[in-house]
Amino acid sequence: MMYVPLNWQRLGILLLICAVLTACGSAPGGQSTTGSNDGAAASNASPAAGTINAIATTSIIADLVKNVGGEHVNVRTLLTPGTDPHTYTPMPSDVQAIADSQIVFENGLGLEAWLEETTENAGGERPTIAVSNGLTPIEGGEDEHEDEEPAASAEEHGHDEHGDDPHMWFDVQNTIRYVENIRDGLKQIDAANAGSYDANAAAYIEQLKQLDAEIVKLVEAVPAERRKLITNHDTFGYFAKRYGFEVVGNVFEGVSTEQEPSAQQIAQLVKLIEEQQVPAVFTENTVNPRLAEQVADEAGVNVVTTLYTDALGEPGSQGATYIDMMRYDVQQIVEALK
């Protein structure tokens, strides 16, 4: 047998390469949870055997999917808490996450105008469920300043800024339909666990019915003449219709936050607040409060900057789940207007 001397330098290089490859393979990925409501970021590891890889566009939808899917579904959220879906730009990791999934849940109604192209880039075949399916939308805010040239057309933005209002989840009764659509979507691809999805959805719907009744009771503290809302963008149309409020105006025109208002529009909004005697201006966690604070300051009214609207709050916050978000927002609105 011929003796081959050991080259320690080469062995060291090989060991170093193996260590680097191992580290790369365990690098953290996007936000992913399996049937839990803590919202904590998890690694990009494969889910447990037998679970479904589901994509939710927003943290609000992800929370609903977790409640229905339970232990059978690994939910990955494309938009992290506090991210504005109106202005979001997809990343390569989103394409990969969709490619690794068996089902995608979106809100629909143009909220995620960027999703179709992202899904096409991911390739493969999987159902995309718009959780708002079956609901009748209301029209978004109308532009009261037709004489002004917009900064960009709706086509350039990728959706109609004054079309159907996508913020349906602010009527809890609509969210019940969201849950039913999620349940049916999961049953479509995982019939073996249909009984679990039925039971989870039924239990969560009972919680939502209790939340709806709680909100109806809470808003009774606000006199009818003070139930007027000025918000950053046209988010609360469904809330107003369900719970007896009037949306007087918005800092951003329409249902999107992409186009900032002009000085003339801000002046008109300040005048409207004074004429309507609106007690407060409300802004949200996904939008810079600068303009809302300016409007409130010029009108001499309070500004509430802590509402959760298009996204949940961080884990542990007062808006960490959908139910927490709704309860907190209503409490803030009632306190500011009563």
Protein Blocks (a to p, Z undefined) as FASTA:
>chain_A
ZZddddfklmmmmmmmmmmmmmmmmgccddddehiaklpacdfbdcdehiacdddfblml
mmmmmmmnmmmbccddfbdghiafklpccdfklmmmmmmpcbdcdebjolammlmmmmmm
ngpadddddfkgoiacddddddfblmbccfbdfklnopafklccfklmlpmklmmmmmmm
mmmmmmmmmmmlmmmmmmmmmmmmmmmmmmmmmmmmmmmmpcfklmccddfbdfklmmmm
mnopacfbdfbgcjbfkbccdfklmmmmmmmmmmnopabdcddfkbcfklmmmmmmmnop
acdfkbcfkbccdehiaklbfklmmmmmmmmmmmmmZZ
